[in-house]
Amino acid sequence: GLTLTHSSAREIAYIIKAIDEGYGKADELKAFFQESHSERVNQHIRFAQFWYKANGLFTDLKEHTSTIAADAGLTLDSDEAFQWLGTGGFVNDGINLAGIGGYNVSAVKTITQTILKDKSTWLVGTNNVFELDAAGSDFGTFFGFHEGRIVEVPCVKRGGHNLPLIGAIGHLVEILDSETHIVKIKDRLWAEAAKFSQNPQNEVSAALDFLEAMVHEGWVKASHNPDLESMSYETQEQSPFIRSNNDEEFSMESEN
């Protein structure tokens, strides 16, 4: 809840500043925030409901996730829906974050893995060929919040989803225009990140979050070619967003 509050408060601060400075699209900006924030709040409410009501086998948790997936236009059974929640569908949440309410895809995967006590898999690890698929999309813009300013982000739109064409994800789109093999994609990401970042690993991990989400939203087609090298990629038990309790006295296991 606090993560959602902080990320939303940040956007409100941007909007207030822009309106005070005479931004010419105030009504459109407020409508954009209303729609995007309402989606986040509704998903967080449902997630909280089934989180705290989940039984020992987490059946309720999985079933309720189908409702969340349906809100995004997906028709899935409970297991597929739960996988959807854990692996993405959140490309819309900003220019440089594949996630929702401030949580990236890696953090969501860590949460689901912790709850179910079952390894969360990555499509970027089980497939090795990734092809862009923008068929049926249109060019457009949406509002972004970057370095104290409102920016109109160029994107392609399809089925209620926006794929940004600038920032980290825009750079990934450029790479996917010429590379389809995951090893070559990762090599390109590393080479570019090393030029400007003191921690290229973080940049590459963020890009792979985007790629995972893009596959689940249909922007990228993923497949496995047995003749090509694959990349090992697993969900970590800890992440910069999620830390497990190490105090045995207050652990979930001690209560069972």
N, C-alpha and C positions, 0 to 999 in steps of 0.2 A: 504493500500500500504506500509506503513512504517513497519507494522508487517511482511509482506512478505520480505521486504528489510533486516530487521534486522536478521530474521531467516536464510535467504540465505547467508548473509554476514558472519554469524557465521560459516556456513558450509564451505564457501570458505576459511576462515581463518584456519580451521582444515586441509583442503586439501593442502593449501600452506605449512603449517608447516610439514605435512607428507611427501610431495615431497622433501622439503628441507632436511629432515632427511633421505632421501633415501628409502622411502616406495616402495616396490617392485611391486605394482600393480597400478602405477600412471595412466596408460591409462584406466584401468577398473574403477578406482575411478572417473576420470573426465567424463567418459561416463555415469556413474551412476548419477552424479550430473546433467549433461546436461538433462537427461531424466526426473528425478524427478522435477527439477526446472522448466523445460518447461511445465510440467503438471500443476504446481502451477500457473505459470504466465498466461497460457491460461485460467484457471478457474477464476483467479482474473480479467482478462480483460473482460470476459463475464459477470461476476457478476457486475462489474462497469458499463457496458453498460446498463444492464436492471435495475440496481439500480436507475440511474439518469434519465432514460426514463420512469420509471413506471408511469402509470396513477393512478387516484384516487382509482380504484379497484385493482390495482396491477396485472392486467391481463398480461401485457407484462412481468412483473417480473416472474410470474409463467411459462409462455410459454417458456421463454428463459432458464429456469432451466432444461427443457427437454433436451436441447442441452448439458448442463453440465453433466447430468446423462448419456447421450448417450456416452460421452467420457469415462465413466467408465464402459461401456459395459452393461448399464441398459436400458431396454425398458419400459418407464413409461409414463403415461399421465401427464399433467402439475401439477395437485395436488399431485400425487404420487412423481413426480420428485422434487417438492418443499419440500416435507417431507423428501425425501432422502438427500437433501442439508442440511436440518436442523438437521437431526438425525445421520449423520455419513457417512460411506463409506470411512473413512480416517485413517484406521488402519496403512497404510504404512508410515505415516509421523513421523518417528522417533521411538526410543525405548520406551520412556516414555510419549508420547503424542498421544492421539487419536484426530486428527484434521488435519488441513491443513494450511500451511504458518504461523504456530505459534499460531493459534486459536484452542482451544479445542472444543469438541462437545457441552459442556454446553454453551460456548460463541456463537457458531453458532446458537444454539436454542434460545438464548436470542435475537440475531439479528433478526431472522425470526419472533419471537413473537412480537417484537417491530414494525417491518414493517407492519405486517398483522393485528396487534391489535387482535390477536386470540391466545388462549393458545396453546403452543407447547407441545405435549404429548410425553411420554417416554415409550418405549417398556418394560423397566425394571420395570415400574410402572403398566402397563396394563397386564403383564404376570407374572407368578410366577414359571415356570419351564424352565430351560435353560440347553440344552444338546449340548455338543461339537459335531461338524460334520466336520471331516477332510477328508471325503471320496474323493478320486480322487486327493489328494494333494501329493506333493513330498517334501522331505527334501532338504534344500539348505541354502544359506546365502545371506545377503545383507549388505551394508556398513552402519554403524551407527557412530554417532559423540558424544563422551562421555568423559567428564573430560579431555579435551585436546588431546584426542587420537582418531584415526580411529579404530573402532572395526568391526570385521566381525561377524555379528549377526546371530546366527543359527535361522532358521525359517522353516515353511512349506509354500510351494508356490502352488497357484492354481488360474487359470484364471487371471493372471497378478497381483494378490494380494499376499502380504507377511504377514504372521502372526508370529511376533517375539516370540521366546521361552525363552528369558531372560528379566530381568528388571521387571517392574510393570505388564506388560501384560503377561509375562512368568509365574509370580506368580499366576495371575488369571487363566491361563490355568491349572496350577497344582491343584488349588481349584476345577475347573470345572471337573477335572478327577474323583473326588470323591463326589462332591456335585452337585445337580441339583435344589434344592429348593432355591428360592431367599433369603428367610429369613436366611437360614443356610449359604448361600454364603456371605451375608452381615455380619453375625456374625463372620465368619472366617476372613473376610477382616478387621473388627474392631479389632479383637484379635491380628492379626499380625501387624497392623499399630500401635497399642498401645505400642508395644515392642520397636519401634525404632523412632517414630515420636512424636514431641511435639504437633502436630495438626493432629490427626488421621482422622478427618472429611475430610481434604483436600485429604488425601491418598485414603479414601474410595470413595469420589466423583470422583477422577481420574479413579479409577478402574471401577466404574459404567459407566463412559464415554467409556472406552474400551469395556465393555460388550455390551453397546448399539451399538457401531460401529461394533462389531463382529457379532451381529445378522444381521445387514444390509448387511454385506459382505458375509453372509452365513456360517461363521465359527461356529455359534451357532444357534440351533433351539429353538425358544421360543414358549411357549404355556401356556394356563391357565387351571389349575386344580381347580375346584370349591371347592374341599375338602381340599385344602391347603391354608394357610394364604398368603396374598399378602402384598406387600410393597407400601406405598404411596410415590410417587416421582414426583415432579413437577418442571417446569422451573422457575427459579427465575427472577424477573424483573431486577435485577442488578447482575453483576458477576465481579470477579476480572479483567476480560478482557474488559467488556463493562459497561459503566456508562451512564445513560440517562441524558439529559440536564434538569436541574431544574429551569432554568431562563425562566419565562413565556414570557418575551419580545421577546425571540428568539426561542420559542418552535415551533414545526411543527404545533401544533393545532392553534396557534395564527395567522398563515399565511393562514388558511383555512376559 
